[in-house]
Amino acid sequence: MPEDAKTIYQNLLEDITDAYLRDDFDAYLAMMGLPHEIKTFEDTHIFETVDDFRRLFEGMRDNLSGHGVTQFLRLCLEANFTSPDEIVGTHETHITRNTAYIQAPYPVMSKLQRRQGSWVVVASQNALDDKNSVGTVLRNAVGHSSPQTQQTTSLKERDDD
């Protein structure tokens, strides 16, 4: 049976969430590709080292527990193969404490690549600003940052160059 892009994408999202909730940095790191680019409305954050990812992981873990998060849910909306070893998809992130949202749900577009037989996330565009809790975690954890206006291409456009 051929692989389904949406299933691969959703499974990776769930595995990453599970790594956060189990406080399993090694499992999380295995699902991230280096270098790794995360965009928000204000910035482009480039993660190039294991230490960059460790700061991000610990910041997200502390943010989730600090807000008493009871549900961290990411739902794949669409995902398609752009090549046999690459998927681009979108998902919506929901972060709640009991039934109350910690912040409004927000969309994300991510690029996955198959490297050495495993799928990893290599880039994401997050529809949030650096002033909310997740944006603050990104800003504080970032290894390198450049103004968003310097990189205006989408994930798909960049690969078509």
TORVEX-486143 format. One record per atom (N, C-alpha, C): x, z, y; residue in one letter. Coordinates in steps of 0.2 Angstrom, whole numbers, plus 5000, padded with zeros to 4 digits. Each point is the difference from the previous one (the first is absolute). Layout:
// TORVEX-486143
XZYA...
This chain:
// TORVEX-486143
500450004994M499650005006M500450005006M499949965005P500449995006P499950075004P500550015004E500050065004E499549995006E499750055002D499550005006D500350035006D500149965005A500450035006A499650065003A499450005000K499650065003K500150064995K500049994994T500150064995T500750035001T500549955000I500750035001I500150045007I499749975005Y500050035007Y499750075000Y499450004997Q499650075000Q500450054995Q500349984995N500350044995N500650035004N500449965003L500650025004L499850055005L499449995004L499850055005L499950074997L499649994994E499850074997E500750034997E500449974998D500750034997D500450035006D500049975006I500350035005I499750065003I499350005000T499650065002T500150054995T500049994994D500250054995D500750035000D500549965002A500650035001A500050045006A499749995005Y499950055006Y499750064998Y499450004996L499750064998L500350044995L500549974996R500450034995R500650025003R500249995006D500650015004D500649974995D499949944998D500549964996D500349955004D500650025003F500349955005F500349944995F500350024995D500349954996D499549944998D499450024998A499549954998A499849965006A499950045006Y499949965006Y500549955002Y500750024999L500549965002L500049944996L499950004993A500049954996A499549945002A499550025004M499549955002M500149975007M500550025003M500249985007M500649954999M500049945004G500549965000G500450015006G500749995000L500450005005L500349935002L500149985006P499750045006P499350005000P499750045004H499350015000H499750005007H499549965002E499850005007E499350025000E499950055005I499350035001I499949995008I499449965001K499849995007K499450045002K500050025006T499450035003T499849965006T499550025004F499949975006F500650005005F500450055000E500550015005E500749984998E500150014993D500749994998D500149974993D500649984999T500249974993T500550054998T499950034994H500450054997H500449974994H500650005000I500449974995I500350064996I499950004993F500350054996F500549974996F500650025000E500549974996E500450044995E499950075000T500350044996T499550054996T500350034995V499650054996V499850055004V500550025005D499950065004D499449985005D499949945003D499549985004D499350014996D500049984994F499450014996F499950074998F500550044999R499950074999R499650045006R500349985006R499750035006R499249975001R499949944998L499349985000L499650034995L500250014994F499650034995F499950075001F500550045002E499950075002E499650015006E500049965005G499650005006G499249994998G499949954996M499349984997M499850064996M500450024996R499850064995R499850065004R500450025005D499950065005D499449985004D499949945002N499449995004N499450004996N500049984994L499450014996L499850074999L500550044998S499950074998S499850045006S500349985006G499950045006G499349995003G499749944998H499349995002H499550024995H500350034994G499550024995G499649944997G500449944999V499749944998V499750014993V499449984998T499750014994T499949934997T500149955004Q499949934997Q500549955004Q500449974997F500449955003F499949934996F499549965002L499849944997L500249945003L500249954996R500249945003R499749954996R499549955003L499649964996L500249935002L500349964994C500149935001C499449965002C500149965006L499449965002L500149934997L500649975000E500249944998E500749994999E500249964995A500749994998A500149944997A500549965002N500249934997N500749994999N500249974994F500649984999F500249955005F500650015004T500349945004T500649974996T500250024995S500449974995S500050044994S500349984994P499950044994P500350075000P500450025005D500350065001D499950035007D499449985003E499850035006E499350005001E499750065003I499350015001I500050025007I499549985004V499850025006V499350025000V499850065002G499450035000G499850055005G499450015001T499750055005T499750064996T500050065003H499750064998H499750045006H499650044998E499850055005E500150074998E500350045004T500250074999T499550055003T499950054995H499550055002H500350074998H500150045006I500350064999I499550065002I499850044995T499450055002T500250074998T499750055003R500050074998R499350014998R499950024994N499350004997N499649945002N499550005004T499749935002T500149985007T500550045003A500149985007A500749965001A499949945003Y500649965001Y500550045005Y500750004998I500550025004I500149955005I500049944999Q500049955005Q499649944997Q499849965005A499649944998A500349964995A499649974995P500349954995P500449955004P500549974997Y500449955003Y500249954995Y500049935002P500249954996P500849995000P500249984994V500749984999V500149944997V500549965002M500249944996M500750014997M500149994994S500650024996S500349944996S500649995000K500349954996K500450044994K499849974994L500350034994L500549944997L500550024997Q500549964997Q500150034993Q500149954995R500250024993R500849995000R500350064999R500750015000R500250034993R500449974997Q500350024993Q499450024996Q499449965000G499550014996G499450055002G500250045006S499550055002S499849985007S499350015002W499849995006W500150055005W500349985006V500250055006V499749985006V499850045005V499849995006V500649995005V500049945003V500649995005V499849995007V499450005002A499850005007A499350015000A499850035006S499350025002S499950005007S499449975002Q499750005007Q499450055000Q500150065004N499550055000N499649995006N499450005000A499650005006A499950075003A500550035002L500050065003L500550015006L499950055004D500550015005D500550064998D500550005004D500550064998D499850075003D499450005002K499850075003K499550034995K499849974995N499650044995N500550034995N499750044995S500550044995S500449954996S499749954997V500549954996V500549975004V499749975006G500549975005G500650055002G499850065001T500550055002T500550014994T499850004994V500450014994V500549945000V499749945001L500549945000L500550005005L499850025006R500450005006R500650054999R499850064997N500550054999N500549984994N499749974995A500449984994A500549945000A499849965005V500349935001V500850005000V500349964996G500749995000G500249965006G499649945002H500149965005H499449985003H499949985006S499449985003S500149955006S499649955000S500149965006S499349985003S499949995006P499449985003P499649954996P499350014999Q499649964997Q500049935003Q500149995006T500049945004T500649964998T500550024997Q500649964998Q499849974993Q499650024996Q499849974994Q499349995000Q499849945002T499249985000T499849964994T500449994996T499749964994T499750044995T499549974997S499750044994S500450004994S499950034995L500450004994L500049934997L499449975000K500049934997K500449955004K499950005007E500449965004E500750015000E500350064999R500750014999R500349964994R499650004995D500249974994D500049935000D499649975004D499949935000D500649975004D500450045004D500549975004D500649974996D
